Amino acid sequence: MLIVQKYGGSSVADAGRIKKVARRIAGVKKEGHDVVVVVSAMGDTTDYLIELVKSITSNPGEREMDMILSTGEQVSIALLAMAVKDQGLEAISMTGPQAGIFTDSVHTKARIKEIQCDRVKEELAAGKVVIVAGFQGLNGTGDITTLGRGGSDTTAVALAIALQADLCEIYTDVDGVYTADPRVVKNARKLDDISHDEMLELAHLGAQVLHPRSVELAKIYNITLQVRSSFNHNPGTIVREVSGMEKTMVVTGVAHDLNVARIGLFDVPDRPGIAWKVFRALAGEHINVDMIIQSATRNGVNDISFTVATSDLQKALAVMEKIKDEAGFSGYTWDDGIAKVSIVGAGMATNPGVAARMFEALAKRNINLEMIATSEIRISCIIKSGQAQEAVSALHDEFGLAG
């Protein structure tokens, strides 16, 4: 049996935790399984490196950011390989490029294009534990790239697909996927299993257990994931395809996201191609747009509001300033004091009245809704950021999600 395991930064935050992870890996290997391990940078290393860069320059360039950020994982893989060897096993550490991970050329947000895993297979055949740096790869011109925050999850799932692994385990600092963030809702309940679709929505909406791109890959290739804690041996949450199962829960979970900013455009000409120009320009800067609302037309113009990640706000505002005259809108405004709160559940598709219950629960707490967006299994609202925790608790109670 071939198992791919991924350990996040908190799981390898110091020497003691690295040794514990090595003992866990050794236990799996001694059961007769082949093991590939994907590791993140230790603890807050990435944040430290970012702050270090800021102390040097305010404009480092994305290629150089990738160069320095990729070093964090190289430290952790080497240390973990040493710790595994101390358990009496053969182990080898590999950077993303050494493991054959090739990406596009979008620095800091690269996407995996191909994995040439011949060397990984050779080392596995030699009986070694293969330890791969997550979050990084190599582009077509030979430059190191990084996959963006949470990219180690994507590395692990992509390797599981390329190697046709039997199981992909994601180890983190929580026991699994919960009905809400247990740091916000004390009686949040751990889910035994969840569908790919539900997990993908929760991941996009702010749940930080799994990176959205990793879940998307798992869904496309029908890979079952297991989310577990590296600090105990409790059963985790299984993420799998359950489209054929009858959903007994209308709402599976509540998510919130504070990394949200809204941009509003005034007096946008109401003619074909204007919205295309605006959002083409944002896409050209690799800025993801989430919710979009257009007001009713008045005197040949309308207003458009949309949300982006707070981390992309300044870049997005620069784009708006650049295309203002071309697109013809009179001005723009922005607000980063907002949050997105969402409910997710496959059962929502066949149960009417869910939106009304959500809006009533928020209204009872005097929480105003500034934007609303829906899909078949998700309803999201933009609210003031200071009310996010209260909103999550209210919705968790309303839909009976407590453990």
Secondary structure, 3 states (H helix, E strand, C coil): CEEEEEECHHHHCCHHHHHHHHHHHHHHHHCCCEEEEEECCCCCHHHHHHHHHHHHCCCCCHHHHHHHHCHHHHHHHHHHHHHHHCCCCCEEEECCCCCCEEECCCCCCCCEEEECCHHHHHHHHCCCEEEEECCEEECCCCCEEECCCCHHHHHHHHHHHHHCCCEEEEEECCCCCECCCCCCCCCECECCEEEHHHHHHHHHCCCCCCCHHHHHHHHHCCCCEEEEECCCCCCCEEEECCCCCCCCCCCCEEEEECCCEEEEEEEEECCCCHHHHHHHHHHHCCCCEEEEEECCCECCEEEEEEEECHHHHHHHHHHHHHHHHHHCCCEEEEECCEEEEEEECHHHHHCCCHHHHHHHHHHHCCCCCCEEEEECCEEEEEEEHHHHHHHHHHHHHHCCCEC
